[in-house]
């Protein structure tokens, strides 16, 4: 399990997050997709951990988020929830699990809360998805909204494109933000938009905003852990907004290459990595097998 934090943190709740927002203290959110990634994120003091549908690419090797299923998400949520002791956990409702009707969304949200053991769901979309958000929140399930660049709708948006670069688009983003707030979302992710637009939206709202590629005028930030920690080899595409804080790939490669070399050179396992046997016991064993014949 690794080293425990020096001081146990209190459990982060919606009240905790609202207090941070009221105090103007930025909210730190990071994705996790399994037990180890959730364990380190929680130990590092994240306020929120998002089981994002980005796990489709970073954990399952899929082309994009549209491939991941609700069952996939639930499996990964259960893994994450076993590791998290303090952070507030949120899970993406994946494409196909909420668009058909508000009732479908409620059913999906109930499953991911009950079976995945997370505390809230994230739903992509603005004005058009507000009735769905309202229905889910009415069922007693906290919702994080997500507007701007919504990856599940990349085909309709013409790809992964910055939103709100023109006045009309920026007005639409503000309208979307108002709509999801009115529908009952307690927080909204703002993705891939000019920082000035995100800052204005943040000031206009009465709920926290979490930026990803939206500048530092938001109430908090989120990144994909695999991207910011450098788990893939150099040359892999990263969005402009991603700052790489570590190089897990290089460290893992270094260790694994050394392991291979030591195995090939019979350096590993050296005596300190083996289990000893008393000399007299070994001698007795050798005497015992002198007369043994293979069957």
Buried (B, 14 or more C-beta within 10 A) or exposed (E): EEEEEEEEEEEBEEEBBBEBBEEEEBBBBBBBBBBBBBBBBBBEEBBBBBBBBBBBBBBEEBEBBBBBBBEBBBBBBBBBBEBBBBBBBBBBBBBBBBBEEBEBBBBBBBBBBEBBBBBBBBBBBBBEBBBBBBBBBEBEBBBBBBBBBBBBEBEEBEEBEBBBEEEEBBEBBBEBBBBBBEBBBBBBBBBBBBBEBBBBBBEEBEBBBBBBBBBEBBBBBBBBBBBBBBBBEEEEEBBEBBEBEEBBBEEEEEEEEEEEEEEEEEEEEEEEEEEEEEEEEEEEEEEEEEEEEEE
